[in-house]
Amino acid sequence: MYKSVKGTFRWNDIDTSINEIWRAFFQQYIRLFRQYNLHKLKTRYS
């Protein structure tokens, strides 16, 4: 599997796809983290 794909792939393409996936995952994580912190602040001061 890997040997047959290796010729058609360039490492640059793999790097860009990994970066896009990582960036999307990180943005989701930050959004969830902010919502969680806002929820904690609301419950603490209400």
GUDRENBA-321864 format. One record per residue (C-alpha): residue number from 1; residue in one letter; x, y, z. Coordinates in steps of 0.1 Angstrom, whole numbers, plus 5000, padded with zeros to 4 digits. Example, Ala and Ser with C-alpha at 12.3 -4.5 7.8 and 13.67 -1.06 7.14 Angstrom:
<recs>
REC resi resn    x    y    z
REC    1    a 5123 4955 5078
REC    2    s 5137 4989 5071
</recs>
This chain:
<recs>
REC resi resn    x    y    z
REC    1    m 5000 5000 5000
REC    2    y 5026 5025 5011
REC    3    k 5051 5016 4984
REC    4    s 5026 5021 4956
REC    5    v 5014 5055 4970
REC    6    k 5050 5067 4978
REC    7    g 5058 5075 4942
REC    8    t 5027 5097 4935
REC    9    f 5029 5116 4968
REC   10    r 5052 5145 4975
REC   11    w 5061 5152 5011
REC   12    n 5050 5188 5006
REC   13    d 5015 5177 4999
REC   14    i 5014 5156 5030
REC   15    d 5028 5184 5051
REC   16    t 5001 5209 5039
REC   17    s 4973 5184 5045
REC   18    i 4985 5176 5080
REC   19    n 4988 5214 5087
REC   20    e 4952 5220 5075
REC   21    i 4939 5191 5096
REC   22    w 4959 5202 5127
REC   23    r 4948 5238 5122
REC   24    a 4911 5228 5120
REC   25    f 4914 5206 5150
REC   26    f 4931 5233 5170
REC   27    q 4905 5259 5161
REC   28    q 4877 5235 5173
REC   29    y 4896 5228 5205
REC   30    i 4901 5266 5212
REC   31    r 4864 5272 5206
REC   32    l 4854 5245 5230
REC   33    f 4878 5257 5255
REC   34    r 4865 5293 5254
REC   35    q 4829 5281 5257
REC   36    y 4839 5260 5287
REC   37    n 4856 5289 5304
REC   38    l 4827 5312 5297
REC   39    h 4804 5287 5312
REC   40    k 4825 5284 5343
REC   41    l 4826 5322 5347
REC   42    k 4789 5324 5344
REC   43    t 4782 5297 5369
REC   44    r 4808 5311 5393
REC   45    y 4795 5347 5394
REC   46    s 4757 5341 5390
</recs>
